[in-house]
Amino acid sequence: MFSFLQKIGKSLMFPIATLPAAALLLRFGQDDMLGIPFMSAAGAGIIDNLAIIFAIGIAMGLAHDGNGGAALAGAVAYLVLTSAIVTINDTINMGVFAGIISGIVGGLLYNKFYNVKFPQWLAFFGGRRFVPIVTAATMTILAGVLGYAWPPIQEGLDSAGEWILNAGMFGVGAYGFLNRLLIPTGLHHVINTVVWFDFGTFTDASGEVVRGEINRFLKGDPTAGPFLSGFFPIMMFGLPAACLAMYAAAKKERKAVVGGMLFSIGFTSFLTGITEPIEFTFMFLSPLLYVIHALLTGVSMMVSYALDIHHGFGFSAGAIDYVLNYGLATNPLLLLVVGLGIGIIYFVIFYFLIIKLDLKTPGREEEDEDGAENAGTGNNAVDVRAYHTIEGLGGVDNIVAVDYCTTRLRLTVKDSDRVNEKELKRHGAMGVMKINKTNVQVVIGTAVEFLADAMKPRLANGNPAPSDLSVVEEEKTNEAAAVQAIAAKDFEMPIQGDIIPLSEVPDEVFATGMMGQGFAIMPTGNILYSPVDGRIVSVFPTKHAIGIQTDTGVDLLIHVGLDTVKLKGQGFETLVEQDTFVQRGDALLKLDLEFLKANAPSIATPVIFTNLTEQKVTMIKDGFQEQGTASILKVE
């Protein structure tokens, strides 16, 4: 359920992204700005039809491949629902919730039926063409149910909204606190949607009833804004002050290195209200700092409410929206006073806690944490690395079980607090994730199998120190220097599907680039082909991943799906053996896509260049590509 809500939250970003355009058009067209009615009407066209925009955007966001067929299903679902439900009760107005429900149904039905097959005489209606049909039928039934079920649901939502609105400063404070606190989970988009697009009603000059804090504010409701105003001091002053505190707390010799980055993300927050780059610098590093940030957001909301400040935004609470919507606001200058006070509080608290708790914020990292010391590739080097890895994990007595997947050690330990991340990274780990008190994952790379095999006998005999701990240094190779560029024409699309950025892969190891540069594919084909000329260096026993070393020395990992190691080879058929040479277009792996979709968390397939240091992967093409398409990227 939690994972599903996260997907909904992410999908909400598609329709919400239309709001800046709507706000600009609506605002510039009003009499106190440019006074151009057709501009204002153009913006109102988006605001007034947000429900169907939500239906289309959410359906596309939930679709596994982002196909336009899902968008059509969402639109059909919305039109059927809203047309049918009023025949049961003509007073029902579901507002944006009609769009959200329609988008969810459309997206889920698309994923279920997009490739359904029928007999030859019905084949025209198979696949994606069937999705709008089944969607219309489903929504007809759902409209019959909601025609009777929605009025009490709406009454409950209205009561909750009225309670929060009547709770005054405590209501807006609680919303501000939860808005920030839920960012790590992505669920803040869900509560934002309820507040921004459903709370409160306002009848505009044309007689249309408008719902939601943002919509009411942009349409001129003088009571709107309390749930928006308090974000301006945080985004324009508080978080930039946190950046200043991190800069002041940085080591003297590192200030020049981190200063540009901190200034950039601080100015971005001030100008646009985009805060995630700042928040993610301390969100996981210090949960205490993040909770304080959430509490201060609640405080800012409460103070703004107490001072009767009404301001709003179409995108986020940055300087651009502050200036743009100044004419619609009440007491907007007071926000600057509140902002200065909030900024001082942020700076003092952040600086004090960073120094007091010795938090490793940007510029305070240990010198040897900047780069992992990669162990050599010989047998002796692996043994030495195994010794250091066991010690870094807290020693033999702290390790309960050792397992591994394609790229990482999966460990059960007695106490994850005893795991020394710095030591593990110094001896080759690309990243360390403490899942909970007893589960740890260490990102190693494609050599993880050899390391795990070397660790097991050491754990059995007490992990004695190797005779020569310097063997790692002696056996290091010039592998990185030997890596050469890959021309665009020498790399082909390995499987039919959609190219997506690594950052969209729902796995921290791949999404953050711990494993290396690359891209990912949402496959629609069922045969994986070699994208390069080279040698197969690894075919994993569970068949879900293949390692290739190109003729230019680049190590390439293709990992089909996420957590597919748990399928123990089901859904895969290997078509190539380890240590064989392949050319572009040679078949490597046969996939049972339907089985993988049903049994894996995601079929996202990362394609990772694992040994690039100086070289950079530049994507040339994105979106849907046929297998064999050349010039999709270059390495230089």
Sequence and secondary structure as in RCSB ss.txt:
>XXXX:A:sequence
MFSFLQKIGKSLMFPIATLPAAALLLRFGQDDMLGIPFMSAAGAGIIDNLAIIFAIGIAMGLAHDGNGGAALAGA
VAYLVLTSAIVTINDTINMGVFAGIISGIVGGLLYNKFYNVKFPQWLAFFGGRRFVPIVTAATMTILAGVLGYAW
PPIQEGLDSAGEWILNAGMFGVGAYGFLNRLLIPTGLHHVINTVVWFDFGTFTDASGEVVRGEINRFLKGDPTAG
PFLSGFFPIMMFGLPAACLAMYAAAKKERKAVVGGMLFSIGFTSFLTGITEPIEFTFMFLSPLLYVIHALLTGVS
MMVSYALDIHHGFGFSAGAIDYVLNYGLATNPLLLLVVGLGIGIIYFVIFYFLIIKLDLKTPGREEEDEDGAENA
GTGNNAVDVRAYHTIEGLGGVDNIVAVDYCTTRLRLTVKDSDRVNEKELKRHGAMGVMKINKTNVQVVIGTAVEF
LADAMKPRLANGNPAPSDLSVVEEEKTNEAAAVQAIAAKDFEMPIQGDIIPLSEVPDEVFATGMMGQGFAIMPTG
NILYSPVDGRIVSVFPTKHAIGIQTDTGVDLLIHVGLDTVKLKGQGFETLVEQDTFVQRGDALLKLDLEFLKANA
PSIATPVIFTNLTEQKVTMIKDGFQEQGTASILKVE
>XXXX:A:secstr
 HHHHHHHHHHTHHHHTTHHHHHHHHHHTSTTTT  HHHHHHHHHHHTTHHHHHHHHHHHHHSTT  HHHHHHHH
HHHHHHHHHHTTT TT   THHHHHHHHHHHHHHHHHHTT    GGGGGGSGGGHHHHHHHHHHHHHHHHHHHHH
HHHHHHHHHHHHHHHHTTHHHHHHHHHHHHHTGGGTTHHHHHHHHHHTSSEEE TTS EEESHHHHHHTT TT  
HHHHTHHHIIIIIHHHHHHHHHHHS GGGHHHHHHHHHHHHHHHHHH   HHHHHHHTTT HHHHHHHHHHHHHH
HHHHHHTT B   SS SSHHHHHHTGGG BSTHHHHHHHHHHHHHHHHHHHHHHHHTT   TT S GGGSS    
 SSHHHHHHHHHHHHHHTT GGGEEEEEE SSEEEEEES GGG  HHHHHHTT SEEEE SSSEEEEE  TTHHH
HHHHHHHHHHTT    S TTHHHHH  SHHHH   B GGG B SSSEEEE GGGSS HHHHTTSS EEEEEEE S
SEEE SSSEEEEEE TTSSEEEEEETTS EEEEE SBSGGGGTTTTEEE S TT EE TT EEEEE HHHHHHHS
SB  EEEEETT SS  EEE   EEE TT B SEEE 
